[in-house]
């Protein structure tokens, strides 16, 4: 039995160095929003923007370092399904926010 660094389908998994880099980046991208909220270092709008930016960066770190997604032609379907999932999640979140805003406006018109 060979202990090579190959996964299913012959595609290589990441090295220990890549996993450690991904872990460190994930921890840093998690600590930054907690720090900003706990200390109130920025205003509300800047904190929300920083949280969104770090969340998007966190997603890319997870995709690249742990799911090993890249632009190679062998991962076309994986990349396409990832893009579709991002689109659906964004659609649900933005749609929910839009509905909540309109409900808030319509329910509080007399107050």
MDTraj code that builds the backbone (N, CA, C; nanometers):
import mdtraj as md
import numpy as np

residues = "UNK UNK UNK UNK UNK UNK UNK UNK UNK UNK UNK UNK UNK UNK UNK UNK UNK UNK UNK UNK UNK UNK UNK UNK UNK UNK UNK UNK UNK UNK UNK UNK UNK UNK UNK UNK UNK UNK UNK UNK UNK UNK UNK UNK UNK UNK UNK UNK UNK UNK UNK UNK UNK UNK UNK UNK UNK UNK UNK UNK UNK UNK UNK UNK UNK UNK UNK UNK UNK UNK UNK UNK UNK UNK UNK UNK UNK UNK UNK UNK UNK UNK UNK UNK UNK UNK UNK UNK UNK UNK UNK UNK UNK UNK UNK UNK UNK UNK UNK UNK UNK UNK UNK UNK UNK UNK UNK UNK UNK UNK UNK".split()
xyz = np.array([
    [0.0839, -0.1172, 0.0000],
    [0.0000, 0.0000, 0.0000],
    [0.0885, 0.1236, 0.0000],
    [0.0690, 0.2086, -0.0938],
    [0.1514, 0.3273, -0.1098],
    [0.0932, 0.4432, -0.0293],
    [0.1798, 0.5226, 0.0322],
    [0.1352, 0.6391, 0.1083],
    [0.1698, 0.7657, 0.0320],
    [0.1248, 0.7736, -0.0912],
    [0.1515, 0.8944, -0.1686],
    [0.0492, 1.0013, -0.1341],
    [0.0631, 1.1146, -0.1914],
    [-0.0215, 1.2294, -0.1611],
    [-0.1316, 1.2433, -0.2660],
    [-0.1931, 1.1328, -0.3038],
    [-0.2965, 1.1335, -0.4064],
    [-0.4326, 1.1041, -0.3453],
    [-0.5346, 1.1711, -0.3951],
    [-0.6706, 1.1485, -0.3488],
    [-0.7483, 1.0715, -0.4532],
    [-0.8777, 1.0792, -0.4442],
    [-0.9640, 1.0122, -0.5409],
    [-0.9492, 1.0773, -0.6769],
    [-0.9417, 1.0002, -0.7780],
    [-0.9303, 1.0531, -0.9135],
    [-0.7908, 1.0988, -0.9481],
    [-0.6952, 1.0719, -0.8635],
    [-0.5573, 1.1049, -0.8936],
    [-0.5184, 1.2498, -0.8712],
    [-0.6086, 1.3324, -0.8136],
    [-0.5757, 1.4713, -0.7909],
    [-0.5076, 1.4858, -0.6552],
    [-0.4027, 1.5641, -0.6494],
    [-0.3244, 1.5793, -0.5274],
    [-0.3988, 1.6623, -0.4248],
    [-0.3822, 1.6248, -0.2999],
    [-0.4340, 1.7029, -0.1887],
    [-0.3289, 1.8058, -0.1514],
    [-0.3658, 1.8978, -0.0663],
    [-0.2732, 2.0008, -0.0243],
    [-0.1671, 1.9463, 0.0707],
    [-0.0608, 2.0199, 0.0817],
    [0.0464, 1.9822, 0.1724],
    [0.0139, 2.0332, 0.3127],
    [0.0914, 1.9869, 0.4092],
    [0.0736, 2.0322, 0.5465],
    [0.0949, 2.1827, 0.5556],
    [0.1902, 2.2342, 0.4793],
    [0.2173, 2.3786, 0.4780],
    [0.0945, 2.4565, 0.4323],
    [0.0262, 2.4076, 0.3274],
    [-0.0941, 2.4755, 0.2784],
    [-0.2049, 2.4741, 0.3830],
    [-0.2211, 2.3612, 0.4522],
    [-0.3237, 2.3530, 0.5557],
    [-0.2930, 2.4476, 0.6712],
    [-0.1675, 2.4596, 0.7099],
    [-0.1298, 2.5489, 0.8192],
    [-0.1513, 2.6944, 0.7788],
    [-0.1133, 2.7299, 0.6564],
    [-0.1367, 2.8660, 0.6067],
    [-0.2861, 2.8960, 0.6054],
    [-0.3677, 2.8022, 0.5568],
    [-0.5127, 2.8200, 0.5545],
    [-0.5699, 2.8356, 0.6940],
    [-0.5190, 2.7564, 0.7895],
    [-0.5664, 2.7651, 0.9270],
    [-0.5330, 2.9008, 0.9872],
    [-0.4102, 2.9461, 0.9682],
    [-0.3695, 3.0761, 1.0231],
    [-0.4522, 3.1887, 0.9615],
    [-0.4698, 3.1858, 0.8301],
    [-0.5512, 3.2890, 0.7642],
    [-0.6959, 3.2855, 0.8142],
    [-0.7505, 3.1663, 0.8335],
    [-0.8874, 3.1533, 0.8831],
    [-0.9011, 3.2106, 1.0235],
    [-0.8033, 3.1821, 1.1079],
    [-0.8076, 3.2352, 1.2444],
    [-0.7987, 3.3878, 1.2429],
    [-0.7059, 3.4421, 1.1639],
    [-0.6910, 3.5879, 1.1562],
    [-0.8186, 3.6523, 1.1032],
    [-0.8777, 3.5925, 0.9988],
    [-0.9994, 3.6488, 0.9397],
    [-1.1211, 3.6310, 1.0300],
    [-1.1114, 3.5467, 1.1309],
    [-1.2183, 3.5325, 1.2293],
    [-1.1984, 3.6300, 1.3444],
    [-1.0745, 3.6510, 1.3841],
    [-1.0450, 3.7383, 1.4976],
    [-1.0688, 3.8854, 1.4635],
    [-1.0402, 3.9254, 1.3417],
    [-1.0544, 4.0673, 1.3034],
    [-1.1963, 4.1198, 1.3286],
    [-1.3024, 4.0548, 1.2805],
    [-1.4371, 4.1076, 1.3083],
    [-1.4715, 4.1066, 1.4571],
    [-1.4294, 4.0014, 1.5295],
    [-1.4559, 3.9993, 1.6730],
    [-1.3894, 4.1179, 1.7423],
    [-1.2664, 4.1466, 1.7046],
    [-1.1941, 4.2589, 1.7633],
    [-1.2642, 4.3915, 1.7323],
    [-1.3036, 4.4092, 1.6073],
    [-1.3678, 4.5346, 1.5680],
    [-1.4997, 4.5570, 1.6417],
    [-1.5762, 4.4514, 1.6595],
    [-1.7041, 4.4643, 1.7292],
    [-1.6821, 4.4844, 1.8792],
    [-1.5888, 4.4106, 1.9371],
    [-1.5658, 4.4187, 2.0814],
    [-1.5084, 4.5539, 2.1229],
    [-1.4207, 4.6104, 2.0415],
    [-1.3571, 4.7368, 2.0799],
    [-1.4304, 4.8587, 2.0276],
    [-1.5117, 4.8418, 1.9258],
    [-1.5791, 4.9565, 1.8655],
    [-1.4809, 5.0522, 1.8004],
    [-1.3727, 4.9967, 1.7457],
    [-1.2657, 5.0776, 1.6871],
    [-1.3137, 5.1608, 1.5690],
    [-1.4078, 5.1115, 1.4913],
    [-1.4629, 5.1837, 1.3765],
    [-1.6076, 5.2180, 1.4055],
    [-1.6654, 5.2973, 1.3183],
    [-1.8080, 5.3257, 1.3275],
    [-1.8886, 5.2040, 1.2820],
    [-2.0192, 5.2139, 1.2947],
    [-2.1060, 5.1011, 1.2604],
    [-2.0931, 5.0598, 1.1144],
    [-2.0963, 5.1561, 1.0248],
    [-2.0893, 5.1250, 0.8816],
    [-1.9552, 5.0632, 0.8452],
    [-1.8471, 5.1196, 0.8950],
    [-1.7140, 5.0659, 0.8647],
    [-1.6970, 4.9262, 0.9221],
    [-1.7536, 4.9018, 1.0404],
    [-1.7450, 4.7681, 1.1006],
    [-1.8213, 4.6667, 1.0170],
    [-1.9391, 4.7025, 0.9701],
    [-2.0180, 4.6112, 0.8875],
    [-1.9448, 4.5816, 0.7565],
    [-1.8873, 4.6838, 0.6961],
    [-1.8114, 4.6629, 0.5720],
    [-1.6912, 4.5732, 0.5980],
    [-1.6214, 4.5947, 0.7095],
    [-1.5059, 4.5101, 0.7435],
    [-1.5483, 4.3659, 0.7678],
    [-1.6629, 4.3449, 0.8309],
    [-1.7135, 4.2096, 0.8542],
    [-1.7449, 4.1414, 0.7214],
    [-1.8076, 4.2138, 0.6307],
    [-1.8416, 4.1559, 0.5002],
    [-1.7151, 4.1224, 0.4216],
    [-1.6178, 4.2125, 0.4223],
    [-1.4929, 4.1885, 0.3495],
    [-1.4191, 4.0678, 0.4069],
    [-1.4097, 4.0598, 0.5388],
    [-1.3405, 3.9445, 0.5983],
    [-1.4184, 3.8151, 0.5763],
    [-1.5508, 3.8231, 0.5710],
    [-1.6309, 3.7030, 0.5440],
    [-1.6060, 3.6516, 0.4022],
    [-1.6017, 3.7424, 0.3063],
    [-1.5743, 3.7020, 0.1682],
    [-1.4326, 3.6450, 0.1562],
    [-1.3369, 3.7106, 0.2222],
    [-1.1997, 3.6592, 0.2212],
    [-1.1931, 3.5216, 0.2863],
    [-1.2692, 3.5018, 0.3927],
    [-1.2733, 3.3717, 0.4603],
    [-1.3252, 3.2626, 0.3665],
    [-1.4271, 3.2943, 0.2891],
    [-1.4806, 3.1977, 0.1931],
    [-1.3738, 3.1591, 0.0914],
    [-1.3020, 3.2572, 0.0391],
    [-1.1977, 3.2264, -0.0585],
    [-1.0842, 3.1456, 0.0027],
    [-1.0476, 3.1755, 0.1268],
    [-0.9442, 3.0964, 0.1950],
    [-0.9905, 2.9514, 0.2083],
    [-1.1150, 2.9317, 0.2469],
    [-1.1679, 2.7958, 0.2619],
    [-1.1682, 2.7225, 0.1276],
    [-1.2110, 2.7906, 0.0232],
    [-1.2181, 2.7274, -0.1083],
    [-1.0798, 2.6905, -0.1616],
    [-0.9835, 2.7778, -0.1449],
    [-0.8512, 2.7549, -0.2023],
    [-0.7681, 2.6591, -0.1174],
    [-0.7609, 2.6832, 0.0127],
    [-0.6690, 2.6064, 0.0959],
    [-0.7254, 2.4733, 0.1447],
    [-0.8572, 2.4635, 0.1626],
    [-0.9140, 2.3406, 0.2171],
    [-0.9910, 2.2586, 0.1136],
    [-1.0584, 2.3241, 0.0201],
    [-1.1300, 2.2509, -0.0845],
    [-1.0477, 2.2394, -0.2118],
    [-0.9317, 2.3032, -0.2158],
    [-0.8361, 2.2951, -0.3261],
    [-0.8986, 2.3309, -0.4604],
    [-0.9838, 2.4328, -0.4593],
    [-1.0431, 2.4785, -0.5844],
    [-0.9456, 2.5717, -0.6542],
    [-0.9324, 2.5534, -0.7834],
    [-0.8501, 2.6423, -0.8647],
    [-0.9125, 2.6503, -1.0029],
    [-0.8474, 2.7137, -1.0935],
    [-0.9039, 2.7346, -1.2266],
    [-0.8711, 2.6262, -1.3271],
    [-0.8246, 2.5103, -1.2826],
    [-0.7861, 2.4063, -1.3781],
    [-0.9087, 2.3495, -1.4495],
    [-0.8863, 2.2997, -1.5688],
    [-0.9973, 2.2479, -1.6497],
    [-1.0574, 2.1213, -1.5899],
    [-0.9835, 2.0509, -1.5061],
    [-1.0380, 1.9285, -1.4456],
    [-1.1405, 1.9596, -1.3373],
    [-1.1478, 2.0856, -1.2942],
    [-1.2411, 2.1236, -1.1883],
    [-1.3535, 2.2136, -1.2394],
    [-1.3836, 2.2060, -1.3662],
    [-1.4847, 2.2948, -1.4239],
    [-1.6196, 2.2780, -1.3563],
    [-1.6656, 2.1546, -1.3377],
    [-1.7963, 2.1318, -1.2772],
    [-1.7973, 2.1721, -1.1306],
    [-1.6872, 2.1499, -1.0614],
    [-1.6782, 2.1906, -0.9217],
    [-1.6829, 2.3428, -0.9104],
    [-1.6131, 2.4098, -0.9985],
    [-1.6132, 2.5557, -0.9986],
    [-1.7517, 2.6098, -1.0345],
    [-1.8146, 2.5513, -1.1331],
    [-1.9482, 2.5963, -1.1739],
    [-2.0504, 2.5741, -1.0621],
    [-2.0432, 2.4609, -0.9941],
    [-2.1378, 2.4359, -0.8853],
    [-2.1099, 2.5307, -0.7688],
    [-1.9836, 2.5667, -0.7467],
    [-1.9502, 2.6651, -0.6430],
    [-2.0065, 2.8016, -0.6750],
    [-1.9943, 2.8431, -0.7999],
    [-2.0492, 2.9719, -0.8424],
    [-2.2014, 2.9719, -0.8284],
    [-2.2646, 2.8624, -0.8654],
    [-2.4100, 2.8508, -0.8522],
    [-2.4515, 2.8603, -0.7056],
    [-2.3787, 2.7926, -0.6173],
    [-2.4106, 2.7963, -0.4749],
    [-2.3958, 2.9380, -0.4199],
    [-2.2922, 3.0082, -0.4598],
    [-2.2723, 3.1467, -0.4154],
    [-2.3875, 3.2340, -0.4644],
    [-2.4285, 3.2148, -0.5886],
    [-2.5397, 3.2920, -0.6434],
    [-2.6681, 3.2663, -0.5647],
    [-2.6976, 3.1424, -0.5348],
    [-2.8205, 3.1082, -0.4620],
    [-2.8173, 3.1656, -0.3204],
    [-2.7049, 3.1518, -0.2519],
    [-2.6946, 3.2057, -0.1163],
    [-2.7093, 3.3575, -0.1176],
    [-2.6437, 3.4251, -0.2116],
    [-2.6566, 3.5709, -0.2216],
    [-2.8008, 3.6101, -0.2524],
    [-2.8663, 3.5361, -0.3405],
    [-3.0050, 3.5639, -0.3756],
    [-3.0953, 3.5508, -0.2532],
    [-3.0764, 3.4463, -0.1744],
    [-3.1594, 3.4253, -0.0551],
    [-3.1322, 3.5333, 0.0495],
    [-3.0057, 3.5660, 0.0722],
    [-2.9733, 3.6664, 0.1735],
    [-3.0230, 3.8045, 0.1323],
    [-2.9922, 3.8453, 0.0097],
    [-3.0371, 3.9773, -0.0358],
    [-3.1888, 3.9847, -0.0450],
    [-3.2526, 3.8785, -0.0891],
    [-3.3986, 3.8759, -0.0938],
    [-3.4601, 3.8856, 0.0441],
    [-3.4019, 3.8170, 0.1409],
    [-3.4517, 3.8242, 0.2786],
    [-3.4351, 3.9638, 0.3354],
    [-3.3200, 4.0255, 0.3091],
    [-3.2985, 4.1616, 0.3587],
    [-3.3977, 4.2590, 0.2952],
    [-3.4248, 4.2406, 0.1677],
    [-3.5205, 4.3270, 0.0985],
    [-3.6606, 4.3104, 0.1585],
    [-3.7007, 4.1861, 0.1841],
    [-3.8325, 4.1591, 0.2428],
    [-3.8410, 4.2191, 0.3826],
    [-3.7370, 4.2012, 0.4644],
    [-3.7379, 4.2556, 0.6003],
    [-3.7491, 4.4074, 0.5987],
    [-3.6771, 4.4711, 0.5079],
    [-3.6816, 4.6176, 0.4996],
    [-3.8216, 4.6657, 0.4623],
    [-3.8855, 4.5994, 0.3671],
    [-4.0189, 4.6406, 0.3266],
    [-4.1219, 4.6094, 0.4343],
    [-4.1054, 4.4973, 0.5040],
    [-4.1959, 4.4680, 0.6149],
    [-4.1808, 4.5726, 0.7246],
    [-4.0585, 4.6076, 0.7563],
    [-4.0332, 4.7087, 0.8587],
    [-4.0967, 4.8417, 0.8191],
    [-4.0796, 4.8803, 0.6943],
    [-4.1368, 5.0068, 0.6460],
    [-4.2890, 5.0021, 0.6492],
    [-4.3488, 4.8938, 0.6016],
    [-4.4934, 4.8858, 0.5924],
    [-4.5609, 4.8687, 0.7286],
    [-4.4975, 4.7994, 0.8221],
    [-4.5592, 4.7769, 0.9505],
    [-4.5470, 4.8972, 1.0439],
    [-4.4478, 4.9809, 1.0231],
    [-4.4239, 5.0936, 1.1127],
    [-4.4648, 5.2274, 1.0516],
    [-4.5509, 5.2255, 0.9507],
    [-4.5890, 5.3503, 0.8849],
    [-4.6663, 5.4433, 0.9778],
    [-4.7460, 5.3908, 1.0669],
    [-4.8268, 5.4753, 1.1552],
    [-4.7532, 5.5213, 1.2793],
    [-4.6322, 5.4784, 1.3005],
    [-4.5608, 5.5125, 1.4253],
    [-4.4625, 5.6216, 1.4050],
])
top = md.Topology()
chain = top.add_chain()
for i, resn in enumerate(residues, 1):
    res = top.add_residue(resn, chain, resSeq=i)
    for name in ("N", "CA", "C"):
        top.add_atom(name, md.element.get_by_symbol(name[0]), res)
traj = md.Trajectory(xyz[None], top)
